[in-house]
Each structure stands twice: as C-alpha cells, then as structure tokens.
Amino acid sequence: MEMAALISRVLTISVLSDIDANSLLGAIAIALLAFVTISVAYITYIDWKDRRRKINQKDKI
C-alpha cells in the first residue's frame, strides 16, 4: 500500500513539473479572455432582448 502511494505521488509531481510558469500564465490568460468574450456577448444579447421588449411594449400601449 505504501508503494502505491509513493508511485502515485511521483506521477503527480512529474505531471506538474512539465508545466512551466509561462504555460500556466498563457492558459490562464486564454481562459480569462474566453470568459470575458462570452460575458460581453451574453450581456449584449440580454440588452438587445430587453430593448426589443421595451419597443414591443410601447407599440401595444
């Protein structure tokens, strides 16, 4: 049981050591860029929907 834990720990460390700081920062930057882009698209869509709803309400009154 102790050998399995040791092998698992060594494999985990070797996987994490392959990632350098630049790769990690690059991945975080891409993830943040994607998040911001999707957020802006969503807010734009909601604003467009709200404006359309307001125009339709004015036509009904």
Backbone bond lengths (Angstrom), bond angles and torsions (degrees), N, CA, C in turn:
res aa  C-N    CA-C-N  psi(-1)  N-CA   C-N-CA  omega(-1)  CA-C   N-CA-C  phi
1 M - - - 1.444 - - 1.520 110.58 -
2 E 1.312 116.44 -37.69 1.451 120.38 -179.66 1.530 110.53 -67.98
3 M 1.323 117.49 -34.76 1.459 121.47 -179.90 1.531 110.20 -67.11
4 A 1.324 117.75 -39.70 1.472 121.47 178.99 1.531 110.51 -63.65
5 A 1.315 117.41 -41.14 1.465 121.12 178.31 1.518 110.79 -65.10
6 L 1.317 117.17 -39.98 1.457 121.51 179.28 1.528 110.73 -65.46
7 I 1.335 117.44 -44.03 1.469 121.33 179.03 1.527 109.89 -63.64
8 S 1.311 116.01 -42.79 1.457 119.95 178.75 1.524 111.18 -60.77
9 R 1.312 117.18 -43.57 1.461 122.04 179.70 1.530 110.78 -63.81
10 V 1.328 117.50 -41.80 1.469 121.47 179.97 1.522 110.14 -65.77
11 L 1.337 118.08 -42.00 1.460 120.84 179.26 1.525 111.10 -64.37
12 T 1.315 117.35 -40.16 1.456 121.26 178.78 1.523 110.86 -63.47
13 I 1.300 116.94 -43.39 1.461 120.97 -179.79 1.522 110.34 -66.30
14 S 1.324 118.70 -39.08 1.464 120.56 -178.59 1.527 110.83 -68.51
15 V 1.320 117.75 -34.79 1.468 120.47 177.68 1.516 109.69 -67.90
16 L 1.322 117.90 -43.57 1.457 121.01 -179.14 1.519 112.30 -71.10
17 S 1.314 118.37 -27.39 1.459 119.73 -179.05 1.522 111.82 -75.06
18 D 1.342 118.09 -18.49 1.461 120.73 177.78 1.526 112.00 -71.97
19 I 1.321 117.26 -20.76 1.461 121.78 -178.55 1.523 108.43 -91.63
20 D 1.330 116.18 117.83 1.458 118.55 177.03 1.534 109.60 -94.76
21 A 1.309 116.13 173.64 1.465 121.34 -174.23 1.523 111.42 -63.42
22 N 1.326 117.52 -38.97 1.465 120.21 -179.12 1.523 112.04 -65.64
23 S 1.311 117.08 -39.94 1.467 120.43 178.23 1.522 110.58 -65.95
24 L 1.311 115.92 -41.55 1.457 120.13 179.36 1.525 110.69 -64.30
25 L 1.322 117.11 -46.20 1.472 120.42 178.74 1.520 111.15 -63.89
26 G 1.315 117.07 -38.12 1.466 120.70 177.51 1.517 111.93 -63.30
27 A 1.320 116.58 -43.39 1.463 120.60 178.87 1.523 111.19 -65.41
28 I 1.325 116.65 -40.49 1.470 120.03 177.90 1.527 110.45 -64.85
29 A 1.333 117.09 -41.17 1.468 120.98 179.81 1.525 111.01 -63.41
30 I 1.323 116.99 -42.65 1.469 120.38 178.87 1.523 110.52 -65.46
31 A 1.325 117.29 -40.83 1.461 120.77 179.04 1.533 110.86 -64.01
32 L 1.326 116.88 -42.70 1.467 119.90 178.41 1.524 111.57 -65.88
33 L 1.313 117.19 -40.00 1.457 121.01 177.86 1.526 111.06 -62.46
34 A 1.311 116.84 -42.63 1.461 120.76 177.84 1.526 110.54 -64.81
35 F 1.329 117.04 -42.48 1.468 120.92 178.92 1.527 111.31 -61.21
36 V 1.321 116.95 -46.04 1.468 120.73 -179.29 1.527 110.44 -65.49
37 T 1.318 117.66 -41.72 1.459 121.53 -179.95 1.525 110.98 -62.35
38 I 1.320 116.84 -45.86 1.466 120.71 179.04 1.524 110.31 -65.52
39 S 1.328 117.59 -38.83 1.463 121.17 179.21 1.522 111.62 -63.69
40 V 1.316 117.05 -44.14 1.467 120.84 179.19 1.527 110.33 -64.40
41 A 1.317 117.63 -42.42 1.462 120.73 177.92 1.528 110.68 -61.82
42 Y 1.313 117.58 -41.49 1.464 121.39 179.75 1.530 111.03 -65.45
43 I 1.330 117.03 -45.75 1.469 120.39 179.73 1.531 110.61 -63.51
44 T 1.324 117.21 -39.27 1.462 121.13 177.57 1.518 110.73 -63.07
45 Y 1.310 117.46 -43.37 1.465 121.71 178.91 1.527 110.90 -63.29
46 I 1.315 117.66 -44.57 1.466 121.00 -179.88 1.527 110.50 -64.32
47 D 1.332 117.46 -40.72 1.460 121.34 178.57 1.527 110.70 -63.99
48 W 1.328 116.73 -42.26 1.460 121.00 178.62 1.522 110.81 -62.92
49 K 1.337 116.52 -42.46 1.460 120.98 178.83 1.529 111.38 -63.43
50 D 1.337 116.09 -40.62 1.464 120.78 -179.67 1.527 110.74 -66.90
51 R 1.333 116.82 -42.60 1.462 119.84 177.98 1.524 111.01 -61.75
52 R 1.322 116.64 -41.45 1.468 120.72 178.94 1.524 110.97 -64.20
53 R 1.343 116.45 -38.52 1.463 120.58 178.32 1.521 110.89 -64.81
54 K 1.337 117.33 -41.84 1.465 121.13 179.67 1.527 111.34 -64.49
55 I 1.327 117.02 -39.80 1.459 120.56 178.67 1.525 110.29 -65.25
56 N 1.332 116.84 -40.78 1.461 120.47 179.05 1.520 110.95 -66.58
57 Q 1.332 118.61 -34.52 1.468 121.01 178.27 1.530 110.19 -67.18
58 K 1.334 118.05 -39.22 1.466 121.68 179.92 1.524 110.18 -64.44
59 D 1.332 116.75 -37.62 1.468 120.32 -179.75 1.522 111.30 -67.36
60 K 1.308 118.40 -31.87 1.464 122.36 -178.16 1.524 112.18 -76.26
61 I 1.320 116.58 -25.83 1.475 120.14 -175.81 1.498 111.49 -84.32
